[in-house]
Amino acid sequence: MTVSPSLPTPTLTTPRLQLRPFADSDADDLFALHSDAHVLRYWDSPPWHEPERAQRFLAGCRTLADNGTGARLAVDRAADGAFLGWCGLVEWDPTFRSASLGYCFGERSWGHGHATEAARALLGWAFDTLDLNRVQAEADTRNVASARVLEKLGFVREGTLREDCVVDGVVSDSWVYGLLRREWRP
Ligand SMILES: CC(C)(COP(=O)(O)OP(=O)(O)OC[C@H]1O[C@@H](n2cnc3c(N)ncnc32)[C@H](O)[C@@H]1OP(=O)(O)O)[C@@H](O)C(=O)NCCC(=O)NCCS
């Protein structure tokens, strides 16, 4: 039997942000973020209604690290430690040398380049540490801000996944984006 190595979630700093492993004490901030219907309007699942969902998310972060399949990092504002959101890489496949990027930030932090700054730090760590060749990301075709974040990071739009998601009965298409190691500009 092959046992995958664990993957310690890193702590990363950027000029304005600190990215760190989640702690149990993040549950309330996480629930506030993921229960906000406006923030989640292009997400691939409905907003949370039960606070226990935050505990499941935190358990999922621990499982990712324990199984060595990814890393989700809380993102704080460096100046005062305020929780802004999170970004993560999941589905790390050491054979394909690929992983999937995701992120979610509270509305008050939008429009300041935070998502791009955080994802850039995470990608830098991942390309250095995980010997990645490809990172994939998907975004609802209505989510212009997320598409812009991916394009600023150098991702290439590779196609459209038609009727990819059905959330509360609403059917939506997704763009699929890819970033290859040889295209990555730290
Ligand atoms: C998508 C999201 C991560 C963007 O975060 P952010 O910190 O505002 O992102 P940035 O500031 O780094 O970049 C956003 C870019 O989108 C642009 N933008 C935002 N809304 C836009 C709109 N309606 N039309 C065109 N451009 C738009 C901004 O101008 C900016 O581009 P610029 O730097 O060229 O001016 C954030 O809105 C979010 O977390 N949303 C909720 C969760 C989500 O949708 N996650 C992604 C799932 S795929």
The ligand as a Tripos MOL2 file, in Angstrom:
@<TRIPOS>MOLECULE
LIG
   48    50     1     0     0
SMALL
NO_CHARGES

@<TRIPOS>ATOM
      1 C1        -13.2110   37.0570   -7.0780 C.3       1 LIG1
      2 C2        -12.4610   37.6560   -5.9000 C.3       1 LIG1
      3 C3        -11.5290   36.6160   -5.3100 C.3       1 LIG1
      4 C4        -11.6620   38.8760   -6.3400 C.3       1 LIG1
      5 O1        -10.9570   39.3680   -5.2260 O.3       1 LIG1
      6 P1        -10.2280   40.7990   -5.2490 P.3       1 LIG1
      7 O2         -9.3390   40.8580   -4.0600 O.co2     1 LIG1
      8 O3        -11.2320   41.8700   -5.4440 O.co2     1 LIG1
      9 O4         -9.3720   40.6330   -6.5740 O.3       1 LIG1
     10 P2         -8.2760   41.6400   -7.1380 P.3       1 LIG1
     11 O5         -8.4890   43.0050   -6.5510 O.co2     1 LIG1
     12 O6         -6.9680   40.9840   -6.9550 O.co2     1 LIG1
     13 O7         -8.6260   41.6720   -8.7010 O.3       1 LIG1
     14 C5         -9.9650   41.8530   -9.1440 C.3       1 LIG1
     15 C6         -9.9320   42.3580  -10.5740 C.3       1 LIG1
     16 O8        -11.2350   42.2090  -11.1340 O.3       1 LIG1
     17 C7        -11.6720   43.4710  -11.6330 C.3       1 LIG1
     18 N1        -13.1260   43.4980  -11.5270 N.ar      1 LIG1
     19 C8        -13.8600   43.3350  -10.4120 C.ar      1 LIG1
     20 N2        -15.1750   43.3760  -10.7140 N.ar      1 LIG1
     21 C9        -15.2430   43.5370  -12.0520 C.ar      1 LIG1
     22 C10       -16.3290   43.6520  -12.9650 C.ar      1 LIG1
     23 N3        -17.5970   43.5710  -12.5630 N.pl3     1 LIG1
     24 N4        -16.0300   43.8120  -14.2820 N.ar      1 LIG1
     25 C11       -14.7530   43.8710  -14.7190 C.ar      1 LIG1
     26 N5        -13.6710   43.7730  -13.8750 N.ar      1 LIG1
     27 C12       -13.9380   43.6020  -12.5680 C.ar      1 LIG1
     28 C13       -10.9670   44.4770  -10.7680 C.3       1 LIG1
     29 O9        -10.9410   45.7510  -11.3770 O.3       1 LIG1
     30 C14        -9.5870   43.8320  -10.6820 C.3       1 LIG1
     31 O10        -8.8610   43.9700  -11.8750 O.3       1 LIG1
     32 P3         -7.7040   45.1040  -12.0580 P.3       1 LIG1
     33 O11        -6.6700   44.8500  -11.0020 O.co2     1 LIG1
     34 O12        -7.2150   44.8960  -13.4600 O.co2     1 LIG1
     35 O13        -8.3710   46.4440  -11.8560 O.co2     1 LIG1
     36 C15       -13.4550   38.1160   -4.7970 C.3       1 LIG1
     37 O14       -14.4160   38.9400   -5.4090 O.3       1 LIG1
     38 C16       -14.1550   36.9780   -4.0990 C.2       1 LIG1
     39 O15       -13.6140   36.3550   -3.2010 O.2       1 LIG1
     40 N6        -15.4150   36.6990   -4.4820 N.am      1 LIG1
     41 C17       -16.2400   35.7190   -3.8280 C.3       1 LIG1
     42 C18       -15.7380   34.2900   -3.9880 C.3       1 LIG1
     43 C19       -15.4370   33.9220   -5.4110 C.2       1 LIG1
     44 O16       -16.1910   34.2210   -6.3210 O.2       1 LIG1
     45 N7        -14.3080   33.2250   -5.5630 N.am      1 LIG1
     46 C20       -13.8480   32.7730   -6.8470 C.3       1 LIG1
     47 C21       -14.5360   31.5300   -7.2490 C.3       1 LIG1
     48 S1        -13.9190   30.9690   -8.8390 S.3       1 LIG1
@<TRIPOS>BOND
     1     1     2 1
     2     2     3 1
     3     2     4 1
     4     2    36 1
     5     4     5 1
     6     5     6 1
     7     6     7 2
     8     6     8 1
     9     6     9 1
    10     9    10 1
    11    10    11 2
    12    10    12 1
    13    10    13 1
    14    13    14 1
    15    14    15 1
    16    15    16 1
    17    15    30 1
    18    16    17 1
    19    17    18 1
    20    17    28 1
    21    18    19 ar
    22    18    27 ar
    23    19    20 ar
    24    20    21 ar
    25    21    22 ar
    26    21    27 ar
    27    22    23 1
    28    22    24 ar
    29    24    25 ar
    30    25    26 ar
    31    26    27 ar
    32    28    29 1
    33    28    30 1
    34    30    31 1
    35    31    32 1
    36    32    33 2
    37    32    34 1
    38    32    35 1
    39    36    37 1
    40    36    38 1
    41    38    39 2
    42    38    40 1
    43    40    41 1
    44    41    42 1
    45    42    43 1
    46    43    44 2
    47    43    45 1
    48    45    46 1
    49    46    47 1
    50    47    48 1
@<TRIPOS>SUBSTRUCTURE
     1 LIG1         1 GROUP 0 **** ****
